[in-house]
Amino acid sequence: MKASVALFTADLRVHDNPVLSSALADANGTVVPLFVLDPAVDRAGFLVPNRAAFLADCLADLDAALRKRGGRLIVRHGDVAEQVCRVAHEAGAGTVHVAGGVSGHATRREDRLRRALSASGRELRVHDAVVTVLAPGQVLPSGAKSKGHFAVFTPYFRRWCSETPRGVLRAPRGIRTPEVRSDPPPKAADLAGGWVSPALPPGGEGEGRGRMRRWESAALDEYADRHDDLAGDATSRLSPYLHFGCLSAVELVGRARARGGAGADAFVRQLAWRDFHHQVLAARPDAAHQDYRPRGDRWRHDAEEIAAWRDGRTGYPVVDAGMRQLRHEGWMHNRARLLTASFLTKTLYVDWRVGAAHFLDLLVDGDVANNQLNWQWVAGTGTDTRPNRVLNPLAQAARFDPDGAYVRRWVPELASVGGPAVHRPWRLPATERARLDYPDPIVDLDQALARFRQARRID
């Protein structure tokens, strides 16, 4: 019996999945849907407790969706190339299908798979535009001085908008899975022991599609006006489902464009940012750990200040609110991500890699391309055309949390402080301040700005 293997990686879905659809077409519906729990992923730091819990949900949901269609998910533990070759041999499969990736881990995995399969007379077929809307190399700048990728978002976005994404694929109706041994579906504790954020969202394609439909109906039209509103919490919260591939970015763009309007346009722009970062990392894999544009920074490393930032005890309530939301939910509002990152890298002048590592420890949507390159954008070592901009936490709070509702939600010590005064608790009367159990600011903003400007040699 001819069969093929659909190797799931960051595409844990049955809807609009070119890997699964092509594997089914390649073998007349007889496919081994395979997920390999590779120790290399654990060593790379991916399987932290929050993402492990979400992944366990995703795999259980994917297995249920496949079983509905007559198939099942095959789970194996071990080296990915070794396990894929074994499964292909057991199933009599001549081809293995997988989604293309841009991280160093993904490209190394692809190279090893291709060599191992070729040695046994089998073929690896890599599919683009599975994780992103457009393939990383699909939109390229013109000119002899091109770096092979866009280094600035706005011209990239113009070209990106001129391209037509591939068509959205239907979920398969029927799947035949040959008799192949499978390990039991993993539980979260099997993948990574440790503390899990108490309000972590549940994973899986079913959950993701339900959230997608509800958000489109209730909030997409207002997205352009409300996506920066910290207290309003009007963002889609779909990033974890995109990161694990429970939702298709191609489908999301198609649905938004079909709906139309300013909100849809603003949402599509955010998805283009995601593609932008993937194409940067594909061209510059070193940017995951090294400055994309070095600024000659000699970063400070004050352990007490870093600990205060991590714990949400900086004395700047809007910064602390964001950091506490991260710990409680394994997710943070995008505006809060920007201002907490600016506070660490420019107000405290701490290396962006310190912050990026902390975010990856907790974020359920922790993605190398988006996390690292967003951190570099804020730190001024990345693709920002204004690398020395500093986000003042007080100005940001006044603009995006004017009544202090976001702060009071996440910093309960300040819940009794009314109105915008909550953003400057150090100005309250001494007797009231003493009752709050909230720290004074760990740094003076004016002094910090002067220090940063001197470090970057800005007149």
C-alpha positions in Angstrom: 0.0 0.0 0.0 1.4 3.4 -1.0 1.6 5.9 1.9 3.1 9.2 2.7 4.1 10.9 6.0 2.8 14.3 7.1 5.3 15.5 9.7 3.6 18.0 11.9 5.8 20.7 13.4 4.4 24.3 13.8 1.2 23.4 11.9 -1.0 21.6 14.4 -4.3 21.8 12.4 -6.3 20.0 9.8 -7.8 23.2 8.2 -5.8 24.9 5.5 -2.7 22.7 6.0 -0.7 22.2 2.8 1.5 19.6 4.5 -1.5 17.3 5.3 -3.3 18.1 2.0 -0.3 17.3 -0.1 0.5 14.2 1.8 -3.0 12.9 1.2 -3.0 13.7 -2.5 0.4 12.1 -2.8 -0.8 8.8 -1.4 -4.5 8.7 -2.4 -5.6 9.4 1.2 -3.2 7.0 3.0 -1.1 9.1 5.4 0.8 8.8 8.6 0.2 12.0 10.5 3.3 12.1 12.7 4.5 14.3 15.5 8.0 13.6 17.0 8.9 14.8 20.5 12.6 15.5 19.8 14.9 16.0 22.8 16.7 18.6 20.7 13.6 20.9 21.1 13.8 20.5 24.9 17.5 21.3 24.9 16.8 24.4 22.8 14.6 25.7 25.6 11.3 25.5 23.8 9.5 23.1 26.1 9.0 25.5 29.1 6.0 24.6 31.2 3.5 27.1 29.6 4.3 26.0 26.0 4.4 22.4 27.1 0.9 22.6 28.5 -0.4 24.3 25.4 1.3 21.8 23.2 -0.3 18.9 25.0 -3.7 20.4 24.4 -2.8 20.9 20.7 -1.8 17.3 20.2 -4.8 15.9 21.9 -7.1 18.2 19.8 -5.2 17.3 16.6 -5.6 13.6 17.3 -9.3 14.0 17.9 -9.7 15.9 14.6 -7.8 13.2 12.7 -9.8 10.4 14.3 -13.1 12.1 13.3 -11.8 11.7 9.7 -10.8 8.1 10.1 -7.1 8.6 10.9 -5.1 9.2 14.1 -2.0 11.0 15.2 1.2 8.9 15.6 3.5 10.2 18.3 7.1 9.2 18.7 9.8 10.2 21.1 13.5 10.5 20.0 15.7 12.0 17.3 13.5 13.5 14.6 15.4 12.1 11.6 15.7 8.7 13.1 12.0 8.4 14.0 10.8 9.8 10.7 12.9 7.2 8.8 11.6 4.4 11.0 7.9 5.5 10.6 8.4 5.8 6.8 9.9 2.3 6.7 7.1 0.8 8.8 4.4 2.4 6.7 6.1 1.8 3.3 6.1 5.6 2.7 8.2 7.0 -0.1 7.7 10.7 0.7 7.6 12.8 3.8 5.9 16.3 3.8 6.9 19.0 6.3 6.3 22.8 6.7 9.3 25.0 6.0 10.7 27.0 8.9 13.1 29.8 9.4 14.7 29.3 12.8 18.2 27.7 13.1 16.6 24.6 14.7 14.1 24.3 11.8 16.6 24.6 9.0 19.0 22.1 10.7 16.1 19.7 11.1 15.2 20.0 7.5 18.8 19.4 6.4 19.1 16.3 8.5 15.8 14.9 7.4 16.6 15.4 3.7 20.0 13.6 4.1 18.5 10.7 6.2 15.6 10.1 3.9 17.7 10.4 0.8 20.0 7.7 2.1 17.0 5.3 2.2 15.7 6.3 -1.2 12.9 8.5 0.1 12.0 12.1 -0.6 11.4 15.1 1.7 9.0 17.7 0.4 9.1 21.1 2.1 6.0 23.3 1.9 6.2 27.1 2.2 3.4 29.5 3.3 2.2 27.0 6.0 3.4 29.0 9.0 3.3 32.4 7.4 1.1 34.2 4.8 3.9 34.4 2.2 7.1 32.4 2.0 10.1 34.2 3.5 11.8 34.6 0.2 8.7 35.4 -1.8 9.0 39.2 -1.4 12.5 40.5 -2.2 13.8 44.1 -2.6 15.2 45.1 -5.9 18.6 46.6 -6.7 22.1 45.5 -6.7 22.7 46.6 -3.1 19.8 44.3 -1.8 20.6 42.2 1.2 18.3 39.5 0.0 15.6 40.6 2.3 13.7 43.7 3.4 15.3 45.4 6.4 12.5 48.0 6.8 8.8 47.1 7.3 7.0 49.9 5.3 8.5 49.0 1.9 8.2 45.4 2.7 4.5 45.8 3.5 3.8 47.6 0.2 5.3 44.8 -1.7 3.7 42.2 0.5 0.2 43.7 -0.2 0.8 43.4 -3.9 1.3 39.6 -3.7 -1.6 37.2 -3.8 -1.5 34.5 -1.0 -2.1 30.9 -2.0 -5.7 29.6 -1.8 -7.2 28.4 1.5 -7.4 24.6 1.6 -10.4 22.7 3.0 -10.0 20.2 5.9 -9.8 16.7 4.5 -13.0 14.6 4.8 -11.3 11.2 5.1 -7.9 9.9 6.2 -6.5 6.4 6.2 -3.7 5.8 8.6 -1.7 2.5 8.3 -1.0 0.4 11.3 2.1 2.1 12.8 3.2 2.0 16.4 2.5 5.1 18.4 3.6 6.3 21.8 0.8 7.5 24.1 -0.2 11.2 23.7 1.9 13.3 26.0 0.6 15.0 29.1 1.9 18.5 30.0 3.9 17.1 32.9 5.5 14.6 30.6 6.9 17.4 28.5 8.0 19.9 31.1 7.5 19.9 34.8 7.2 23.1 36.7 4.9 26.0 37.4 2.3 26.9 34.7 0.6 30.3 34.5 -2.8 30.0 36.2 -4.7 31.7 33.5 -2.9 30.0 30.5 -5.4 29.7 27.6 -6.3 26.2 26.4 -4.6 25.0 23.3 -5.8 23.3 20.1 -7.3 24.1 16.7 -10.9 23.7 18.0 -10.3 26.3 20.7 -8.4 28.6 18.3 -11.1 28.5 15.6 -13.8 29.2 18.2 -11.9 32.2 19.4 -11.3 33.4 15.9 -15.0 33.4 15.0 -16.0 35.1 18.3 -13.4 37.8 17.9 -14.2 38.5 14.3 -17.8 38.9 15.2 -17.3 41.1 18.3 -14.1 43.1 17.9 -12.4 43.0 14.5 -14.3 46.0 13.2 -13.0 48.1 16.1 -9.4 46.8 16.0 -7.9 49.8 14.4 -9.1 52.1 17.1 -8.8 49.8 20.1 -5.8 47.4 19.6 -3.5 49.7 21.8 -6.1 50.1 24.6 -4.5 48.3 27.5 -7.6 48.0 29.7 -10.0 47.4 26.8 -8.2 44.1 26.0 -9.5 44.3 22.4 -6.7 42.4 20.7 -7.4 39.1 19.1 -5.3 36.9 21.5 -4.8 34.6 18.6 -1.0 34.7 18.7 -0.6 31.4 20.6 -2.8 29.6 18.1 -0.8 31.1 15.2 2.5 30.2 16.9 1.5 26.5 17.2 -0.1 26.5 13.8 -3.6 25.8 15.2 -4.7 28.6 12.9 -3.6 29.5 9.4 -2.3 33.0 8.9 -3.3 32.7 5.2 -6.9 31.9 6.3 -6.9 34.8 8.8 -5.8 37.3 6.1 -8.5 35.9 3.7 -11.2 36.2 6.3 -10.2 39.7 7.3 -10.0 41.0 3.7 -13.4 39.5 2.9 -14.8 41.4 5.9 -13.1 44.6 5.0 -12.9 47.9 6.8 -10.2 49.7 8.9 -10.2 47.1 11.6 -9.5 44.3 9.2 -6.8 46.4 7.4 -5.1 47.0 10.7 -5.2 43.3 11.7 -3.8 42.3 8.3 -0.9 44.7 8.9 -0.1 42.9 12.1 0.0 39.6 10.3 2.4 41.2 7.8 4.7 42.2 10.6 4.8 38.5 11.6 5.8 37.6 8.0 8.4 40.5 8.0 10.2 39.1 11.0 10.2 35.6 9.6 11.8 36.8 6.4 14.5 38.8 8.3 15.3 35.7 10.4 15.4 33.5 7.3 18.0 35.8 5.8 19.9 36.5 9.1 19.6 33.5 11.4 22.2 35.0 13.6 19.8 37.8 14.6 18.2 35.4 17.0 21.1 36.0 19.3 23.2 38.8 17.8 22.5 42.5 17.1 21.0 42.9 13.7 22.5 46.4 13.7 25.1 46.8 16.4 25.1 50.1 18.2 28.3 49.7 20.2 26.2 49.2 23.4 28.0 48.5 26.7 24.9 47.2 28.5 24.5 47.5 32.3 23.7 44.4 34.3 22.2 45.4 37.7 20.8 42.1 39.2 18.4 43.9 41.6 16.9 46.1 38.9 16.5 43.1 36.5 14.8 41.1 39.3 12.5 44.1 40.0 11.5 44.3 36.4 10.9 40.5 36.2 8.8 40.6 39.3 6.7 43.6 38.4 8.2 45.7 41.2 9.8 48.6 39.4 7.7 51.3 41.0 6.2 52.2 37.6 2.7 50.8 37.7 2.1 50.3 34.0 5.4 48.4 33.6 4.6 46.3 36.6 1.1 45.5 35.3 2.5 44.2 32.1 5.0 42.0 33.8 2.4 40.6 36.2 0.0 39.9 33.3 2.8 37.9 31.6 3.3 35.7 34.7 -0.4 35.2 35.3 -1.5 34.5 31.7 1.6 33.4 29.9 0.7 36.2 27.5 0.9 40.0 27.5 -0.9 42.8 25.6 1.2 44.0 22.7 1.4 47.6 23.8 2.6 46.4 27.2 5.3 44.2 25.5 6.6 47.3 23.8 6.7 49.5 26.9 8.1 46.8 29.3 10.9 46.1 26.7 11.7 49.7 26.3 11.9 50.2 30.0 14.4 47.3 30.4 16.6 48.1 27.4 16.6 51.9 27.3 15.5 53.1 30.8 17.5 50.5 32.7 19.9 50.0 29.7 20.0 46.2 30.1 20.8 43.9 27.2 17.8 43.0 25.1 18.8 39.3 25.3 18.0 39.3 29.1 14.5 40.4 28.4 14.0 38.2 25.4 15.0 35.1 27.4 12.6 36.0 30.2 9.7 36.4 27.7 10.6 33.0 26.1 10.5 31.4 29.6 6.8 32.4 30.0 5.2 33.4 26.7 2.9 30.7 25.3 3.3 32.4 21.9 7.1 32.6 22.4 8.4 32.5 18.8 12.1 33.0 18.0 11.4 35.3 15.0 8.8 37.5 16.5 10.1 37.6 20.1 13.8 38.2 19.3 13.3 40.6 16.5 10.6 42.6 18.3 13.0 42.9 21.3 15.7 44.1 18.9 13.3 46.6 17.3 12.6 48.1 20.7 16.2 48.0 21.8 17.3 49.9 18.7 19.6 47.1 17.5 17.0 45.7 15.0 15.0 47.1 12.1 13.5 50.2 13.7 14.2 53.3 11.6 14.2 55.3 14.9 16.6 53.2 17.0 16.9 55.7 19.8 13.3 56.3 20.6 12.4 55.8 24.3 8.9 55.0 25.4 8.2 57.0 28.6 6.1 54.7 30.8 4.2 57.7 32.3 3.3 59.1 28.9 2.4 55.6 27.6 0.2 55.1 30.7 -1.6 58.4 30.1 -2.2 57.6 26.5 -3.1 53.9 26.6 -4.5 53.4 30.2 -5.8 56.9 31.0 -8.1 55.9 33.9 -5.6 53.3 35.3 -8.0 50.4 34.8 -5.3 48.1 33.4 -2.9 48.9 36.3 -5.6 48.3 39.0 -6.4 45.0 37.3 -2.9 43.7 37.6 -1.4 45.6 40.5 -3.8 45.0 43.4 -1.8 47.0 45.8 -3.0 50.1 43.9 -6.6 49.0 43.5 -7.8 51.7 46.0 -6.1 54.5 44.1 -8.7 56.3 42.0 -8.2 57.7 38.5 -4.9 58.5 36.7 -3.2 59.1 40.1 -2.6 55.4 40.1 0.2 55.9 37.6 2.2 58.1 40.0 1.6 56.6 43.5 4.8 58.3 44.8 2.9 61.6 44.7 0.2 60.4 47.0 0.2 61.7 50.6 2.7 59.9 52.8 0.0 58.2 55.0 -1.7 56.8 51.9 1.5 55.6 50.3 2.5 53.8 53.5 -0.7 51.6 53.2 -0.1 50.6 49.6 2.9 48.2 50.0 4.1 49.3 46.7 7.8 50.3 45.9 9.1 53.6 45.0 10.5 53.9 41.4 13.8 52.1 41.0 15.1 54.7 38.6 14.6 58.4 37.8 13.3 58.7 34.3 15.1 61.9 33.4 18.4 60.5 34.7 17.9 57.2 32.9 17.2 59.0 29.6 20.3 61.1 30.0 22.3 57.9 30.7 20.9 56.2 27.6 21.6 59.2 25.4 25.1 59.4 26.6 25.7 55.7 26.1 24.4 55.9 22.5 26.2 59.2 22.0 23.1 61.2 21.1 23.4 65.0 21.2 
